[in-house]
Amino acid sequence: MDVSKFVKRINDRSSFNQWLGIEVVEVAVGSVSLKIQWREDFGQYSGHLHAGIIGTMIDTACGFSGLTVTTSKFLASNFSVNFLRPAIGDSF
């Protein structure tokens, strides 16, 4: 199975990813692009995209990128994000 189909299959089997509506847009060796559509329940108190969803997208993209270069099982042990401005839009 090619790596793109494999990553998409993993995404399709993840209940959480399906609830979020994560779409695998592009897969290359060491790189994955994901997308979600804005929903009102993704907003935080001021209406911007909740940072938890941004963190989920980062973690998922990194994990899927790892799947393109190794067959070993792995988990993120740590990551941090410095936010520059609120996420505003129809898709992310």
N, C-alpha and C positions, 0 to 999 in steps of 0.2 A: 504494500500500500504506500502511495506517495505521502510525504510528510504533510502536505496541505490537507489531504483527506483525513489523515490521522488526527491532526489538531482539531479540525472541524468536528470529527466524530466525538472526541473527548468533550468539546464544548457542548455538543448536542446532548450528551449524557449527563451533564452537570445540571441538577435541578436548580441550584442557585443561579447559575449563569442563564438558564432559560427564564427564570423569574425576572431577572434584570433585563433580559432581552439582548444579551451580548451577542453581537454578530462578528464573526471572524471575516475580516475584509481582505486581508492579504497575508500570505505566509511565504517567507524566504528563509534561507539558512541563517539562523541567529536573529531573526526579526519576525515580528507578528504585529499586524495592525488590527485593532478592534474598534467597534463602534456600538454605541447605544443611542436610542432615541429618548428625548426628554419625556418624563412623565411627572405629573404634579406630585406624586408620592416620593419622588427623588429629591424634592426641595428641602432645604433646612429652613429655619425660622424666618430668614429674610427672603426666601424664594430662590436662592441660588442652588446649584447642584451641591448636594451634601458631600463633604470631604470623604466620608466613608466609601461612597461609590467611586470617587476618584482613586482612592487607595485600592479598592477592589480591582479596578481596571488595570492599575499599575501591576499589582501582584499577578493577576491573570495573564497579562501580556508577557511579563517576565517568565512566568512558568511555561507558557506555551512556546516562547522563544527557546527556552532550554530544551523542550521536547524536540526541537528541530536539529539539535546537535548531539544529543545523547539518548540512549535508551535506559540509562540508569534512573532510578527513582530519586527524587530530591524534593525538598521543601525550602521555602524562604526562611531564613533564620532572623533576618532583620532588613528593614528598609525604612527610609525616612523621606519626607517630601517637604519642600519649602514652597508654599503657595505664593504666587506673585499677584494674583487678582482673582476675583470670583469667576467661576465658570458659568457663562451665560450663552444660551443657544438652543437650537432644536435637536441637535445631535452632538455627540462627543466621542 
